[in-house]
């Protein structure tokens, strides 16, 4: 178990804060890491794997124009995912993760390993762009752990 996962588990539990997730490239890995710990049901409310653009639109309310204009892998979509899931689940925090884990999917302006993560609360929003190195599983794992680190910054 990663130390950062245990730390965020303890922080959320102690502060009595709730969390929801909208994951794309991580495919539910962040939800798995958090729910591996007993007691996570006290703060973990909802986890959605919105892998397709249609799911992002239908479940999270991200306009098709944003996805088409900025791309599914973009800061704007990560922010829409985080805010959409937080509002849908009525949680204190929402996390949105979108990216290209590879080995295919590279675009001229976005290489494999490109990931956008947003952590949203009612008062603040923290969005970051990363380029992770490694294979598919490594990129997904790094993205999930970086999302935890960003959440810790807002807590």
C-alpha atoms as an extended CHARMM CRD file, in Angstrom:
* protein
*
       155  EXT
         1         1  UNK       CA              0.0000000000        0.0000000000        0.0000000000  PROA      1               0.0000000000
         2         2  UNK       CA              1.3300000000        3.3920000000       -1.0080000000  PROA      2               0.0000000000
         3         3  UNK       CA              2.0050000000        5.7310000000        1.8990000000  PROA      3               0.0000000000
         4         4  UNK       CA              0.2060000000        8.5890000000        0.1300000000  PROA      4               0.0000000000
         5         5  UNK       CA             -2.9820000000        6.5110000000       -0.2050000000  PROA      5               0.0000000000
         6         6  UNK       CA             -2.9970000000        5.7410000000        3.5090000000  PROA      6               0.0000000000
         7         7  UNK       CA             -2.3320000000        9.4140000000        4.3370000000  PROA      7               0.0000000000
         8         8  UNK       CA             -5.2200000000       10.6850000000        2.2120000000  PROA      8               0.0000000000
         9         9  UNK       CA             -7.4740000000        7.9660000000        3.7100000000  PROA      9               0.0000000000
        10        10  UNK       CA             -6.6150000000        9.2010000000        7.2030000000  PROA      10              0.0000000000
        11        11  UNK       CA             -7.0300000000       12.8840000000        6.2760000000  PROA      11              0.0000000000
        12        12  UNK       CA            -10.4320000000       12.3980000000        4.6760000000  PROA      12              0.0000000000
        13        13  UNK       CA            -11.6030000000       10.2670000000        7.5860000000  PROA      13              0.0000000000
        14        14  UNK       CA            -10.3250000000       12.6600000000       10.2750000000  PROA      14              0.0000000000
        15        15  UNK       CA            -11.7090000000       15.7720000000        8.5580000000  PROA      15              0.0000000000
        16        16  UNK       CA            -14.9890000000       14.0380000000        7.7140000000  PROA      16              0.0000000000
        17        17  UNK       CA            -14.7590000000       15.0520000000        4.0500000000  PROA      17              0.0000000000
        18        18  UNK       CA            -16.2700000000       13.1650000000        1.1250000000  PROA      18              0.0000000000
        19        19  UNK       CA            -14.8300000000       12.3230000000       -2.2790000000  PROA      19              0.0000000000
        20        20  UNK       CA            -16.0510000000       11.3440000000       -5.7200000000  PROA      20              0.0000000000
        21        21  UNK       CA            -14.0350000000       10.4350000000       -8.8070000000  PROA      21              0.0000000000
        22        22  UNK       CA            -14.3920000000       10.6070000000      -12.5700000000  PROA      22              0.0000000000
        23        23  UNK       CA            -11.6270000000        8.5600000000      -14.1610000000  PROA      23              0.0000000000
        24        24  UNK       CA            -10.8360000000        8.0090000000      -17.7970000000  PROA      24              0.0000000000
        25        25  UNK       CA             -7.2730000000        6.8510000000      -18.5550000000  PROA      25              0.0000000000
        26        26  UNK       CA             -6.8310000000        5.3710000000      -15.0660000000  PROA      26              0.0000000000
        27        27  UNK       CA             -9.8520000000        3.1280000000      -15.6190000000  PROA      27              0.0000000000
        28        28  UNK       CA            -10.8830000000        2.9850000000      -11.9590000000  PROA      28              0.0000000000
        29        29  UNK       CA             -7.3880000000        2.4700000000      -10.5460000000  PROA      29              0.0000000000
        30        30  UNK       CA             -7.6810000000        5.4300000000       -8.1780000000  PROA      30              0.0000000000
        31        31  UNK       CA            -11.0020000000        4.1010000000       -6.8740000000  PROA      31              0.0000000000
        32        32  UNK       CA             -9.3960000000        0.6920000000       -6.3550000000  PROA      32              0.0000000000
        33        33  UNK       CA             -6.4370000000        2.1330000000       -4.4330000000  PROA      33              0.0000000000
        34        34  UNK       CA             -8.7300000000        4.0720000000       -2.1120000000  PROA      34              0.0000000000
        35        35  UNK       CA            -11.2780000000        1.3170000000       -1.5460000000  PROA      35              0.0000000000
        36        36  UNK       CA             -8.5770000000       -1.2460000000       -0.7580000000  PROA      36              0.0000000000
        37        37  UNK       CA             -8.5250000000        0.3340000000        2.7020000000  PROA      37              0.0000000000
        38        38  UNK       CA            -11.1840000000       -0.6470000000        5.2440000000  PROA      38              0.0000000000
        39        39  UNK       CA            -13.3290000000        2.3210000000        6.2370000000  PROA      39              0.0000000000
        40        40  UNK       CA            -13.1170000000        4.0490000000        2.8680000000  PROA      40              0.0000000000
        41        41  UNK       CA            -16.9250000000        3.9070000000        2.6460000000  PROA      41              0.0000000000
        42        42  UNK       CA            -16.9130000000        6.7530000000        5.1780000000  PROA      42              0.0000000000
        43        43  UNK       CA            -15.6380000000        9.1870000000        2.5540000000  PROA      43              0.0000000000
        44        44  UNK       CA            -15.6970000000        7.5080000000       -0.8630000000  PROA      44              0.0000000000
        45        45  UNK       CA            -19.1380000000        8.2160000000       -2.3220000000  PROA      45              0.0000000000
        46        46  UNK       CA            -18.9650000000        7.6630000000       -6.0930000000  PROA      46              0.0000000000
        47        47  UNK       CA            -16.4880000000        6.5390000000       -8.7020000000  PROA      47              0.0000000000
        48        48  UNK       CA            -17.2680000000        6.7790000000      -12.4240000000  PROA      48              0.0000000000
        49        49  UNK       CA            -15.1110000000        5.4830000000      -15.2480000000  PROA      49              0.0000000000
        50        50  UNK       CA            -16.1540000000        7.8050000000      -18.0360000000  PROA      50              0.0000000000
        51        51  UNK       CA            -13.9550000000        6.3640000000      -20.7350000000  PROA      51              0.0000000000
        52        52  UNK       CA            -15.9770000000        7.4690000000      -23.7400000000  PROA      52              0.0000000000
        53        53  UNK       CA            -16.7810000000       11.0170000000      -24.7940000000  PROA      53              0.0000000000
        54        54  UNK       CA            -20.4880000000       10.1840000000      -24.6660000000  PROA      54              0.0000000000
        55        55  UNK       CA            -20.1600000000        9.1180000000      -21.0210000000  PROA      55              0.0000000000
        56        56  UNK       CA            -18.3470000000       12.3560000000      -20.2060000000  PROA      56              0.0000000000
        57        57  UNK       CA            -21.2080000000       14.2880000000      -21.8050000000  PROA      57              0.0000000000
        58        58  UNK       CA            -24.1180000000       12.2650000000      -20.4510000000  PROA      58              0.0000000000
        59        59  UNK       CA            -22.9300000000       11.5080000000      -16.9110000000  PROA      59              0.0000000000
        60        60  UNK       CA            -20.8110000000       14.5710000000      -16.1610000000  PROA      60              0.0000000000
        61        61  UNK       CA            -22.4790000000       17.2530000000      -18.2580000000  PROA      61              0.0000000000
        62        62  UNK       CA            -19.4110000000       18.1760000000      -20.2840000000  PROA      62              0.0000000000
        63        63  UNK       CA            -20.5770000000       19.9110000000      -23.4560000000  PROA      63              0.0000000000
        64        64  UNK       CA            -19.7110000000       18.1660000000      -26.7320000000  PROA      64              0.0000000000
        65        65  UNK       CA            -18.3390000000       21.5000000000      -27.9510000000  PROA      65              0.0000000000
        66        66  UNK       CA            -15.7100000000       21.4810000000      -25.1870000000  PROA      66              0.0000000000
        67        67  UNK       CA            -14.6560000000       17.9130000000      -25.9730000000  PROA      67              0.0000000000
        68        68  UNK       CA            -14.5090000000       18.6180000000      -29.7070000000  PROA      68              0.0000000000
        69        69  UNK       CA            -12.8310000000       21.9990000000      -29.3110000000  PROA      69              0.0000000000
        70        70  UNK       CA            -10.2460000000       21.2140000000      -26.6520000000  PROA      70              0.0000000000
        71        71  UNK       CA            -10.0530000000       17.4340000000      -26.9580000000  PROA      71              0.0000000000
        72        72  UNK       CA            -11.0560000000       14.7210000000      -24.4900000000  PROA      72              0.0000000000
        73        73  UNK       CA             -7.5300000000       14.9270000000      -23.0940000000  PROA      73              0.0000000000
        74        74  UNK       CA             -7.4430000000       18.5410000000      -21.9200000000  PROA      74              0.0000000000
        75        75  UNK       CA             -7.4660000000       20.7370000000      -18.8400000000  PROA      75              0.0000000000
        76        76  UNK       CA            -11.0270000000       21.8190000000      -19.6000000000  PROA      76              0.0000000000
        77        77  UNK       CA            -12.3140000000       18.2470000000      -19.7400000000  PROA      77              0.0000000000
        78        78  UNK       CA            -10.4580000000       17.2530000000      -16.5370000000  PROA      78              0.0000000000
        79        79  UNK       CA            -12.0380000000       20.2460000000      -14.8000000000  PROA      79              0.0000000000
        80        80  UNK       CA            -15.4770000000       19.3630000000      -16.1570000000  PROA      80              0.0000000000
        81        81  UNK       CA            -15.0320000000       15.7930000000      -14.9520000000  PROA      81              0.0000000000
        82        82  UNK       CA            -13.9910000000       16.8610000000      -11.4290000000  PROA      82              0.0000000000
        83        83  UNK       CA            -16.7260000000       19.4350000000      -11.0420000000  PROA      83              0.0000000000
        84        84  UNK       CA            -19.3640000000       17.2740000000      -12.7130000000  PROA      84              0.0000000000
        85        85  UNK       CA            -18.7910000000       14.2710000000      -10.4680000000  PROA      85              0.0000000000
        86        86  UNK       CA            -18.5130000000       16.4360000000       -7.3300000000  PROA      86              0.0000000000
        87        87  UNK       CA            -21.8630000000       18.0770000000       -8.0620000000  PROA      87              0.0000000000
        88        88  UNK       CA            -23.5340000000       14.8020000000       -9.0860000000  PROA      88              0.0000000000
        89        89  UNK       CA            -22.4170000000       13.0260000000       -5.9090000000  PROA      89              0.0000000000
        90        90  UNK       CA            -22.6880000000       16.1270000000       -3.6860000000  PROA      90              0.0000000000
        91        91  UNK       CA            -19.2490000000       15.5340000000       -2.2250000000  PROA      91              0.0000000000
        92        92  UNK       CA            -16.7090000000       17.8980000000       -0.7050000000  PROA      92              0.0000000000
        93        93  UNK       CA            -14.1320000000       16.9840000000       -3.3500000000  PROA      93              0.0000000000
        94        94  UNK       CA            -14.2000000000       15.6800000000       -6.9010000000  PROA      94              0.0000000000
        95        95  UNK       CA            -11.2800000000       14.4110000000       -8.9620000000  PROA      95              0.0000000000
        96        96  UNK       CA            -11.1710000000       14.2130000000      -12.7500000000  PROA      96              0.0000000000
        97        97  UNK       CA             -8.4130000000       12.3610000000      -14.6170000000  PROA      97              0.0000000000
        98        98  UNK       CA             -8.0620000000       12.1840000000      -18.3930000000  PROA      98              0.0000000000
        99        99  UNK       CA             -5.0710000000       11.2390000000      -20.4730000000  PROA      99              0.0000000000
       100       100  UNK       CA             -3.3010000000        8.9620000000      -22.9180000000  PROA      100             0.0000000000
       101       101  UNK       CA             -1.9120000000        5.8480000000      -21.2150000000  PROA      101             0.0000000000
       102       102  UNK       CA             -0.7740000000        4.2180000000      -24.4660000000  PROA      102             0.0000000000
       103       103  UNK       CA              0.5980000000        2.3020000000      -26.1570000000  PROA      103             0.0000000000
       104       104  UNK       CA             -1.5300000000        3.9380000000      -28.8890000000  PROA      104             0.0000000000
       105       105  UNK       CA             -3.6150000000        7.1080000000      -28.9990000000  PROA      105             0.0000000000
       106       106  UNK       CA             -0.7850000000        9.5780000000      -29.4200000000  PROA      106             0.0000000000
       107       107  UNK       CA             -1.7370000000       12.7710000000      -31.2370000000  PROA      107             0.0000000000
       108       108  UNK       CA              0.4390000000       15.4120000000      -32.8920000000  PROA      108             0.0000000000
       109       109  UNK       CA              0.0190000000       17.7700000000      -29.9300000000  PROA      109             0.0000000000
       110       110  UNK       CA             -0.3740000000       15.1520000000      -27.1540000000  PROA      110             0.0000000000
       111       111  UNK       CA              2.1110000000       12.3600000000      -26.5970000000  PROA      111             0.0000000000
       112       112  UNK       CA              1.6070000000        9.0920000000      -24.7600000000  PROA      112             0.0000000000
       113       113  UNK       CA              1.8100000000        9.8520000000      -21.0520000000  PROA      113             0.0000000000
       114       114  UNK       CA             -0.0600000000       13.1610000000      -21.3480000000  PROA      114             0.0000000000
       115       115  UNK       CA             -2.4460000000       13.4200000000      -18.3960000000  PROA      115             0.0000000000
       116       116  UNK       CA             -4.6360000000       16.2020000000      -17.0520000000  PROA      116             0.0000000000
       117       117  UNK       CA             -5.8430000000       16.0040000000      -13.4570000000  PROA      117             0.0000000000
       118       118  UNK       CA             -8.2150000000       18.3280000000      -11.6320000000  PROA      118             0.0000000000
       119       119  UNK       CA             -9.2500000000       18.3210000000       -7.9890000000  PROA      119             0.0000000000
       120       120  UNK       CA            -12.3220000000       20.4030000000       -7.2920000000  PROA      120             0.0000000000
       121       121  UNK       CA            -13.9880000000       21.6570000000       -4.1290000000  PROA      121             0.0000000000
       122       122  UNK       CA            -16.7370000000       24.2400000000       -3.7690000000  PROA      122             0.0000000000
       123       123  UNK       CA            -14.1640000000       26.9620000000       -3.1300000000  PROA      123             0.0000000000
       124       124  UNK       CA            -11.0950000000       25.8930000000       -5.0970000000  PROA      124             0.0000000000
       125       125  UNK       CA             -9.9800000000       24.0730000000       -8.1920000000  PROA      125             0.0000000000
       126       126  UNK       CA             -6.4810000000       22.7050000000       -8.7660000000  PROA      126             0.0000000000
       127       127  UNK       CA             -5.6550000000       21.5940000000      -12.3250000000  PROA      127             0.0000000000
       128       128  UNK       CA             -2.3570000000       20.2230000000      -13.5610000000  PROA      128             0.0000000000
       129       129  UNK       CA             -0.8820000000       18.8610000000      -16.7930000000  PROA      129             0.0000000000
       130       130  UNK       CA              1.6490000000       16.0170000000      -16.6280000000  PROA      130             0.0000000000
       131       131  UNK       CA              3.6730000000       13.9630000000      -19.0520000000  PROA      131             0.0000000000
       132       132  UNK       CA              4.4650000000       10.6170000000      -17.4410000000  PROA      132             0.0000000000
       133       133  UNK       CA              7.0140000000        8.1560000000      -18.7770000000  PROA      133             0.0000000000
       134       134  UNK       CA              6.5600000000        4.4000000000      -18.7360000000  PROA      134             0.0000000000
       135       135  UNK       CA              4.2470000000        1.6970000000      -19.9740000000  PROA      135             0.0000000000
       136       136  UNK       CA              0.4550000000        1.7780000000      -19.8040000000  PROA      136             0.0000000000
       137       137  UNK       CA              0.2020000000        0.4590000000      -16.2470000000  PROA      137             0.0000000000
       138       138  UNK       CA              3.0070000000        2.7250000000      -15.0410000000  PROA      138             0.0000000000
       139       139  UNK       CA              1.4060000000        5.8240000000      -16.5140000000  PROA      139             0.0000000000
       140       140  UNK       CA             -1.9510000000        4.9410000000      -14.9860000000  PROA      140             0.0000000000
       141       141  UNK       CA             -0.3750000000        4.2920000000      -11.5820000000  PROA      141             0.0000000000
       142       142  UNK       CA              1.5920000000        7.5670000000      -11.6380000000  PROA      142             0.0000000000
       143       143  UNK       CA             -1.5710000000        9.4770000000      -12.5930000000  PROA      143             0.0000000000
       144       144  UNK       CA             -3.5730000000        7.9520000000       -9.7300000000  PROA      144             0.0000000000
       145       145  UNK       CA             -0.8550000000        8.7670000000       -7.1870000000  PROA      145             0.0000000000
       146       146  UNK       CA             -0.4600000000       12.3100000000       -8.5190000000  PROA      146             0.0000000000
       147       147  UNK       CA             -4.2220000000       12.8360000000       -8.1200000000  PROA      147             0.0000000000
       148       148  UNK       CA             -3.8710000000       11.8320000000       -4.4630000000  PROA      148             0.0000000000
       149       149  UNK       CA             -1.0200000000       14.3220000000       -4.0320000000  PROA      149             0.0000000000
       150       150  UNK       CA             -3.1220000000       17.1100000000       -5.5510000000  PROA      150             0.0000000000
       151       151  UNK       CA             -6.0440000000       16.2620000000       -3.2680000000  PROA      151             0.0000000000
       152       152  UNK       CA             -3.7060000000       16.4230000000       -0.2800000000  PROA      152             0.0000000000
       153       153  UNK       CA             -2.7940000000       19.9920000000       -1.3430000000  PROA      153             0.0000000000
       154       154  UNK       CA             -6.4570000000       21.0240000000       -1.1550000000  PROA      154             0.0000000000
       155       155  UNK       CA             -7.0650000000       19.3000000000        2.1660000000  PROA      155             0.0000000000
